[in-house]
Amino acid sequence: MSHLYRHLRIHQVFGANTDVGKTIITTALVRASALKNSAVFYLKPISTGPLHDADDAHIKRFAGPNQSLVETRCLFRYDEPVSPHLAVKMASGAQKNAVRESTVSVPSDRTFLNNVAQYIRSCARKCPAGHVYIETAGGVHSPTLSGTTQVDSYRPLLFPTILVGDSKLGGISSTISSYESLLLRGYIVDAVILFRDHYYRNYEYLSSYFTTRGLRVLSVDPPPPRLDNHAKNAENTEAYYAKIVPGGLDGDIFEAVRHLDDCHTRRIEELDTMPRRTLDTVWWPFVQHGLVNSETDVTVIDSAWGDFFSVYERAPEPPSETASSDNSLLSPQFDSSASWWTQGLGHSTPSLALAAASAAGRYGHVIFPEATHLPALKLAERLVKDGPGKGWASRAFFSDNGSTGTEVALKMALRAFSIEAVPALTPAERKNLGVVGLKGSYHGDTIGAMDATKKSIYSCEWHQPKGFWFEPPTVSIKRGKLVVSVPNPMFTSVASTHHFDTLDALYDVEGRLSSPLAEAYRLLMRQTLQTFNRSNEQRLAALMLEPIVMGAGGMIFVDPLFQRVLVDIVRDPSLFSTPLLVIYDEVFTGFYRLGLESAIPLLGANPDISVYAKILTGGTLPLAVTLASDRVFQAFHSQSKADALLHGHSYTAHPIGCQVANETLDLISGLLQKEPWKTAQAKWSADAKSRSTIWSFWDPSFAQAVSHLDIVEEVMTLGTVFTVKFNEDNTGYASHCARKLLQSIKDVVNHHGSRSSTLAGDSFGIHFRTLGNTAYFMTSLNTSREIIEEVENRIWATLNTQNKGLLQ
């Protein structure tokens, strides 16, 4: 992940094209840094071509009077002067023998980045004060060894960048294009440097262009023409460097070095002040500010990539600038809440960023009522015809987020019921319609969504719960056993626990519908709702469920049989003269968060309305979609505008979100048959030769082991989600039990004391969130098994230590 050191400045040098002078300008920067008596490290990660033309050799030869302060290194060297992805294959003989193509050993992006990061750490250990220059190969999109373009391959490290512009004909375009490619991926571009060609004068145009964008452009005289006489050429080259990097420490190159130093200093100063400024200005959601006691309690996220935040940890000033340490000021933290359940493909996914930029460039935002645009239309068609709405939905309604999506769903359901109700509703009855739901449910923070839930810690002063909520039976793993726990005294006729051998057996809802437990559910529901209907003036209009898991209520896994029976009951004409509208709130669970695109096939009952958000846009920006059946749509369809669904948001169906959602769904579809999914599905299958349809990315042996700890009441896992409920404190959401037990898991040093499995090989901490006495952890849909295993090891080590402490 990203590296940042207080006194060791690092800059990566990208070129707007090949042959634009990256090595010459980098040599000048190295020489100037050395003349300022700084230790200088030069890294050429990949070199192709003859050794006598190698860039690292050129740097060392012309490093100037203080050459002894300069260290040069090349990590991967190949003889052929071609693109790195071809050079590595040619070195393996792949092009000469097609049969050997499949056996070619090409370093992966992971191996490549590990090598770069290890070198940077070694520089920090050797000399904590100085300058590091990392020179890339070719242009920003030139491939690395794996074939991944450089701009994507280097991105996890996110080094501040110098862009060497193109001073030749066409160079204005290539420089601006290169800058935009870097910008779209989040790079910090500190300067553009190019040769001062007095014929094409690109430096003049680019200086003006980038100045208006707040970017410094510096230009230097070009080198003399290359001579065939090597000795004379070397003499001319040395004279050139002596001219542009004079001993008096003045001139354009020294101005560039000072500017780069200033950028480095300002970045650290800003990071240093962010906690205090945040505490003075920001009001956080779901945070008791009275418990945030110091600046160290503020997590400063400098950037994010994949499953990790890059978190700034202000270190005390070293006793001297010569005190060596490879501890970066930036530490990776695994994002184990998936940033409030939104991440599905990892942070900063390049194709999602490009999708957003494409839509922003083509549309910005455009009004949606009585209009259409391709991103929204494609997304609506996809969700209705091929996605979770397939076979039952006819319309897609766009809104901003999960809470507003459920508000829309409630408006739809209440209107549809009101239109269909037999006998017809009075105006007073319309105002007092209620919902059926489950205790512990949560559908968002807006007032209407709150009113569809029982009073809880999330409720506000205006909260007026409207309806009835059942206490649901729950699913969990207790002491290694997969069980359904039935709440007492609601069910006196059945056992309080029911054991299952496999997830497939427990989630075989259709197969369980004829079981005694299903009959007990029906009896309870029928009696309860009959009593409610007789004794309450309120009419029930809708059933609103979070299928399979109730998220914010405490990661409560609900017996799916209970939910299916409840759907059937509210549609029973012998109990309700007008069937209730059924709403599935899949904001949290939809799009494979639980290993399934939707819980609809699992429950075996279509809703009338369903809501989707979070993973829908891959965690990039807010967007929600509420799907509705034709029955619901027709309740609003007439020749009177007063009958329309008069609900909307300024940014309804914003093209940027819709475009990103389409790209997200494309990426997810490509993961479904990948090997990590198949392997995880096989682990959870009772038959080693088959794949389970109900499964988890988390290892079954890990879940079983944690469930046996004395401090643990139960665990549960499906898809990307793993939850642990502790038995030390039952005060609900206000409890600090889980947070205290897991606090040390945020520390960067892992329990092996060795390097961990981030993409760049860095040790990492785990950023986590809790819900009272319940802790939860989530992966993305493409988190590697290696990273998940490391997180499992960290969780196990932390909890096992806490468990031993309890027993002593």
C-alpha angles and dihedrals in degrees: 000000000000119000126208128167127185098230102017109080116203126195129175118213117218124180128220086224141341117289095024095124103266093147095045093050091043090050089053091050092048091049092049093048090051092048086057086058094250122145105246129203120192120193127189101184094190128022125182126185137040117340092236088062095046115137095222090056090051091050093051094045095052100034090117135223093334095051090136089069091059125088120187129194139177119195104190121025128184131178102221115086094226138105111303094245089058096039093058091050093046090050088056093049092246096140093048094051117031090189089067093051092099092051097053110124106221116180110246123232087255093055091045094051092044089057093049093047092047091054092050090050090050090053090053091050093049098045122359093194122061144060132297123198120190113192118202126205126256118330130342092269097042108126124254123218094287094048093254109131115254095243089060098034095055094040098097089062093048097194116183107264141227113198114207105211127218113251096187132088108299090019095116090063096043092048095050091044091051092049091051092049089054093045093051089058095048100255118160103233107196100176147359114219125183142156119277100240106182095199102052093025093198089156090066095054094041092048090056093041096051097038089066087054094051096252124132117234120195127182133198135190113272120248122260118266115281114259127215090225102084096202093049091044091053090049092051091046092052090049089051093053092045088055099049093037102041124185090243089074094235135113138067098308094052089047087054092050092049090049092051090048090051092050090052093048094047092050093055092043090053092048090048092055099041097088094054094043090049093050089050097048117020129080106203125211118246092004129121101217090199088070095051098089106172146010089263088068090066115092107217108203110199094179142328136225132176110329095341142086117211100225125196114227112187106227123201115259109270116246088252140355088254094061102110125217135152092210107124120213085232119068128187116241121189108236096229096171090055084234094297093328096301101109115094104150103025131267123302096011102186097220091053091050090050092047090053092048092048093054092042090053095046101039115359096193123329131187115264114196110103088359137088140196130192100252092054094041093049092048094048092049091047095051095042101041106028107012134060091316094059112133099007114037124080103175141038121209117195126217140155109265145342096283094051089043091058091045087057090048092053092050090050094049096045093050094046092050092046092054094047100037117130116228094032116256123248118230089255092052091050089057092051104048116141140197136230116229146139129277109255094033121139127188103173144297101276116106098250093048089049092051089058090064136063118262111283142154088283093060121110133207094274093050112131109173110217115197143008130299126201124216100241129220109243137219123223147137111254120182090341095310125115105226144170109220115207116205116240140249088022093075110038093158098061136052118271093234132038120192127215130189098214142016089242091059094048094047094045090109096169091051092050097049092093095048124114089246091057090051090050089052091051093049094050094046094046094049093044096048093043089054091047092050093050098045103035130071090208118099116219112229108170146018113224118192140172097216117231097343132041101209116191091030089073107294090282112184106211125207101258090212089063091052093047093050090048090054090051093048096053089052093050108116091205089064102032121033087204114037114240120246112251119221123189112200100204095161091120102026103041128104099032100309084133095032093268129090088227138351091232096095091043093053090042093219127099119225125224090227133016133182130214135183138122105059088031090089097030092251093296104114141340122285134141134189127198114201120205137187122239088254089064095042093052091056088070098036116104142107092270121087088209088069094055124104095265095196129110148132131232091244097042111160092354107197094230093059093042093050091049090048091053091050091046092054090048091053093046092051088056092056099053097086098032119124098251090059093047092048094050092047091051092052091058094046121102087216111062090208095057137057123242118236089210109053149131139229086226115089115256092222090054092051091048093049094050091048090061095059114111093228090056122084096185145331134207137185140185129162109328096346129096121174134186123195115198123213099213099087133023100181091116127224093352091062119110093195100109093042093053095046093052101036095110092056088080090067114109100224110086125221093259091054088230138107115290136215108275114133091262095041097252125149110250143200126218121243108206143175129209137203103213108288092355124087121194134193130192137188129203119253090258103039109139120248088237092061093044090051091052090050089049090052092050093049092047095047093049096046094041090054091049090047093053089049090054092052095049 
